[in-house]
């Protein structure tokens, strides 16, 4: 098991960080009509080749692994970059690879095509639930509504988990009605997707097994993104504590602030180890992935939110202003903590993965 990045992975981190420093403008992207920077998305795909890190080379990808993808997700979270990376380079890519349906992947890894996954149902981030599929003489059609869908407002195509008379199945479609949702986090837009007799192509494979694997891999990628945000909050808050003065002293000299920052640092250290381990299991020990994914989903999200909340507090009045980025990290932290289900659901999922009976947790 490796918890440290090698030289190539560190070089990847440096390259992504440099590109984002030069070209990522969070506020311009989130205020744009689409909510993402298409030019930056293309750069990530064509210049750095990081949109297909887990895609085999013969399909146009980098042929790397989930550790490398976690490195990129971490940097995107650190820069608070509004992008469809989680939707297209993680969720949709993993669904297609798990199903063995690879026709879309060459255009996805270059950023030419954005694909979103519509699999949520009321009360659960992983359906199927709100969408049904019916087979007609002309093929399959979809009916229903799925919400929320990450990057659903900018996606070119959709992978849909729907209910059929024989059970759940995956479908691919382009004919949808979409509406952007009003959410807490302006740096990641979500959409409601409605299907009204939408023609679709059924994808072969064990739908629920694919769903479960994709859910685990998504938890790892999201935790890596949260890890990057947590580290950035720690860095910026520590630096501000050195220059913000109250009662003639830098606030960083007060014991309460020192302890608060130390707590954030401890959370970051633990989150770092958990994310590195989970990404390693995705590549090298798939049997351990369900427990590792449940672990990072349980710990990293709440740790990020604690850090972001403390960051706003330690910044004082300026941390509550729109002009400062502290509130953006706060909103991203809370939205990602709940994106794939609340902490209670994640703890229950971890208990299931460990084989612990629910009543034993009382």
C-alpha positions, 0 to 999 in steps of 0.5 A, a space after each residue: 500500500 502506498 500513501 505517498 505520491 511518486 515523482 510522476 504523480 507529484 509532477 501531475 499535481 504541479 502541472 494541474 496546479 499551474 494550469 489552474 493558477 493561470 486559467 481558473 477564475 472561479 467567480 467568472 466561471 460561476 457567473 457565466 451563463 453555463 457556470 463553467 469555463 469551457 476553454 479551461 475544460 478543453 485545456 484540461 482535456 487536450 493539453 494535460 490529458 487529465 479527463 481520461 486518466 482512468 481510460 485505457 490508452 487505446 480509447 484515447 485516455 492516459 491509461 493511469 489510475 484512480 490515484 492520479 485522478 484523485 490528484 486532479 480532483 484534489 487540485 480542482 477542489 483546492 482551486 474551487 474550480 467550477 467544472 463538470 469533472 465530477 460528472 463527466 470525468 468521474 461518474 459518466 466515465 466510470 459507468 461507461 467503463 463498467 458497462 464496457 460501452 466505450 464509444 463515447 469515451 474518446 470524445 469525452 477525454 478531450 473535453 469535446 463531449 460532456 456526459 452526465 449521470 442521471 441516477 438520483 431519486 427522492 431521498 437517495 443519490 443512487 436510484 433508480 426511482 423517478 425514471 421508467 423505461 418502456 420498450 416500443 416497436 421503435 426502441 426504448 423511451 424514457 419517462 420521468 424526472 431525475 434530480 439533482 443531476 450534476 452538470 445536467 444543465 451543460 451535459 451533451 448526453 446523459 446516462 440514465 439509471 431507469 426502471 424497466 419491467 425486468 428491473 433496473 437498467 442503464 440507458 443513453 439519451 440526449 433528448 431531455 428537458 433540463 432546468 437549473 436548480 437554485 442551490 447553496 453552492 454557486 460553484 457547482 450547478 445542479 439540474 433537474 432532468 425531465 424525460 418525456 418519451 425520450 428515445 434512448 439506447 439500452 446499455 448491457 450490463 448488471 445495472 445495480 453492480 455497476 451503480 454500486 461500483 460507480 458510487 464507491 469510485 465517486 465517493 473517492 473522487 469527491 473526497 479527494 476534491 474535499 481534501 483539496 478544499 480543506 487544505 486550501 482553507 487551512 493554508 489561507 486561514 493560517 496565513 490570515 491568522 498571522 496578519 489579523 490583529 486584535 487587541 494589539 496582537 495577531 490572532 494567531 498568537 491566541 491559544 483558542 485560534 492555535 487550537 482551532 488551526 491545529 484541529 483543522 490540521 489534524 483533520 487534514 492529516 487524517 483525511 489525506 491518509 484516508 483518501 490516499 488509501 481509498 484511491 490505492 484500493 480502487 487501483 490495487 485492492 478492489 475488494 477493499 474499495 467498498 469499506 475505504 469509500 464508505 470511510 472517506 465519505 463518512 469522515 472527509 466531508 464533515 472534516 471539510 465543513 468544520 474547517 470551512 466554518 472555522 475559516 469563516 469565523 477566524 477571518 472575522 467580518 471580512 470572511 462574511 463578505 461576498 468579496 472574500 472566498 471564505 463563504 465559497 469554500 463554506 458553501 462548497 464544503 456543505 454541498 459536497 458533504 450532502 451531495 451523495 447523501 448526509 453523514 448519517 447515510 454514510 455512517 450506515 453505509 460504512 456499518 454495512 460495509 464492515 458488517 456491523 448491525 445497525 442496532 449495534 451502533 445505538 
